[in-house]
Amino acid sequence: MGILDDKVAIVTGGGRGLGRAHCLALAEAGAAVVVNDLGAGVHGERTGDSPADDVVAEITKLGGRAVANHASVGDWGATETMIADTVAEFGRLDVVVNNAGIVRDRMLFSMTEAEFDAVIAVHLKGTFALTRHACAYWREAAKRGERVAGRIINTTSGTGLFGNQGQSNYGAAKAGIAGLTILTALEMRRYGVTANAISPIAATRMTEGLEVGAELEAGAGGFDPRDPANASGVVVYLACDDASWLTGQVLRIEGNRLGRLQGWTVSGVYPSRSGEALTPEELIDAVPVLYGAAPAGRATGVGQ
Ligand SMILES: NC(=O)c1ccc[n+]([C@@H]2O[C@H](COP(=O)([O-])OP(=O)(O)OC[C@H]3O[C@@H](n4cnc5c(N)ncnc54)[C@H](O)[C@@H]3O)[C@@H](O)[C@H]2O)c1
């Protein structure tokens, strides 16, 4: 018995890297898996490859159940069809793992409109599109009186949560996904659907040649802290029935450690002395109290 027996999952971008690892782990835990991947290059260019079929073959060889889907997650109609096809193939849908991704890095002052739009389309719109259609399906099922245990598992990133130079398009999309996760959790709780996001670190095509995760130490016994599969146990956990109470969270996976992330919090308050709205003059004193001392001479701007 696997902890996901009888569950049906869709994994976007499931042909490579983190998505492939999630597909294999979900299938090993007993889920039937729809492996979505359109076979894009790291910048979103078409390659003619079909990694989704390769992963389906791997799962089938291991005795699991899987089918391929080659749609782009940025395609509104195709994501709606993906839900319908999944239900037609396996009879139900329980888990959506929004993982597909591309990068088009550039400093923001040089970034083109096309570079910004392409990254937002795959990450933010793609995550929204599949989530929206899955949630409509679960809401209908709940209204029919069926027991729903829906799971949205999104993929955010340290870039979106903490920042990273040269990735304003990607970071904006990933921060948007973290926010979308909270909103999905709020709106779907009443229908039996949870929404959480993972923030993984892994050696994949996307991070090739970068220092991502270089600070993570290799463990005893050859443990690889940048193995994409390190994040997949968390995905399987979030998909299972035991995780039905956890929603609206962002979980950070650093090698063999799970980090609980907390979002924006008010960490200091300065009430105006007059009881009226804070004036710019009063803020000259108030802001350093909240944010720490102003730089010497209150200089502003580089080179001043
Ligand atoms: N690797 C890391 O350290 C890291 C860190 C934080 C977040 N992430 C996120 O994890 C996810 C997976 O990244 P990865 O590192 O495995 O990259 P990857 O390039 O190995 O895999 C991404 C997959 O997404 C697919 N894809 C791209 N555009 C698609 C589209 N429009 N529709 C369907 N599939 C599409 C690609 O074909 C590819 O197989 C991404 O969302 C990425 O932003 C990765």
The ligand as a Tripos MOL2 file, in Angstrom:
@<TRIPOS>MOLECULE
LIG
   44    48     1     0     0
SMALL
NO_CHARGES

@<TRIPOS>ATOM
      1 N1         16.4220   24.0780   -9.7670 N.am      1 LIG1
      2 C1         16.2960   24.8910   -8.7110 C.2       1 LIG1
      3 O1         17.2050   25.0510   -7.8860 O.2       1 LIG1
      4 C2         15.0020   25.6080   -8.4930 C.ar      1 LIG1
      5 C3         14.9020   26.4840   -7.3950 C.ar      1 LIG1
      6 C4         13.7000   27.1280   -7.1510 C.ar      1 LIG1
      7 C5         12.6130   26.9010   -7.9890 C.ar      1 LIG1
      8 N2         12.7430   26.0650   -9.0680 N.ar      1 LIG1
      9 C6         11.5790   25.8650   -9.9020 C.3       1 LIG1
     10 O2         11.3420   24.4840  -10.0440 O.3       1 LIG1
     11 C7         10.6490   24.2510  -11.2680 C.3       1 LIG1
     12 C8         11.3490   23.1850  -12.0740 C.3       1 LIG1
     13 O3         12.6110   23.6630  -12.4540 O.3       1 LIG1
     14 P1         13.8480   22.7290  -12.8440 P.3       1 LIG1
     15 O4         15.0150   23.2810  -12.1210 O.co2     1 LIG1
     16 O5         13.4890   21.3070  -12.6750 O.co2     1 LIG1
     17 O6         14.0230   23.1100  -14.3900 O.3       1 LIG1
     18 P2         14.0950   22.2030  -15.7310 P.3       1 LIG1
     19 O7         14.4500   23.1460  -16.8190 O.co2     1 LIG1
     20 O8         14.9600   21.0200  -15.5030 O.co2     1 LIG1
     21 O9         12.6070   21.6730  -15.9190 O.3       1 LIG1
     22 C9         11.5480   22.5130  -16.2850 C.3       1 LIG1
     23 C10        10.5940   21.7250  -17.1520 C.3       1 LIG1
     24 O10         9.4730   22.5570  -17.4520 O.3       1 LIG1
     25 C11         9.0900   22.3320  -18.7950 C.3       1 LIG1
     26 N3          8.3450   23.4720  -19.3270 N.ar      1 LIG1
     27 C12         8.8200   24.7000  -19.6210 C.ar      1 LIG1
     28 N4          7.8490   25.4840  -20.0830 N.ar      1 LIG1
     29 C13         6.7100   24.7460  -20.0810 C.ar      1 LIG1
     30 C14         5.3610   25.0080  -20.4560 C.ar      1 LIG1
     31 N5          5.0040   26.2130  -20.9310 N.pl3     1 LIG1
     32 N6          4.4520   24.0170  -20.3180 N.ar      1 LIG1
     33 C15         4.8110   22.7920  -19.8650 C.ar      1 LIG1
     34 N7          6.0830   22.4910  -19.5100 N.ar      1 LIG1
     35 C16         7.0170   23.4530  -19.6140 C.ar      1 LIG1
     36 C17        10.4090   22.1100  -19.5200 C.3       1 LIG1
     37 O11        10.2340   21.4330  -20.7660 O.3       1 LIG1
     38 C18        11.2050   21.3160  -18.4900 C.3       1 LIG1
     39 O12        11.0670   19.9230  -18.6840 O.3       1 LIG1
     40 C19        10.5670   25.6000  -11.9660 C.3       1 LIG1
     41 O13         9.3300   26.2070  -11.6880 O.3       1 LIG1
     42 C20        11.6880   26.3860  -11.3060 C.3       1 LIG1
     43 O14        11.4720   27.7710  -11.4000 O.3       1 LIG1
     44 C21        13.9040   25.4310   -9.3440 C.ar      1 LIG1
@<TRIPOS>BOND
     1     1     2 1
     2     2     3 2
     3     2     4 1
     4     4     5 ar
     5     4    44 ar
     6     5     6 ar
     7     6     7 ar
     8     7     8 ar
     9     8     9 1
    10     8    44 ar
    11     9    10 1
    12     9    42 1
    13    10    11 1
    14    11    12 1
    15    11    40 1
    16    12    13 1
    17    13    14 1
    18    14    15 2
    19    14    16 1
    20    14    17 1
    21    17    18 1
    22    18    19 2
    23    18    20 1
    24    18    21 1
    25    21    22 1
    26    22    23 1
    27    23    24 1
    28    23    38 1
    29    24    25 1
    30    25    26 1
    31    25    36 1
    32    26    27 ar
    33    26    35 ar
    34    27    28 ar
    35    28    29 ar
    36    29    30 ar
    37    29    35 ar
    38    30    31 1
    39    30    32 ar
    40    32    33 ar
    41    33    34 ar
    42    34    35 ar
    43    36    37 1
    44    36    38 1
    45    38    39 1
    46    40    41 1
    47    40    42 1
    48    42    43 1
@<TRIPOS>SUBSTRUCTURE
     1 LIG1         1 GROUP 0 **** ****
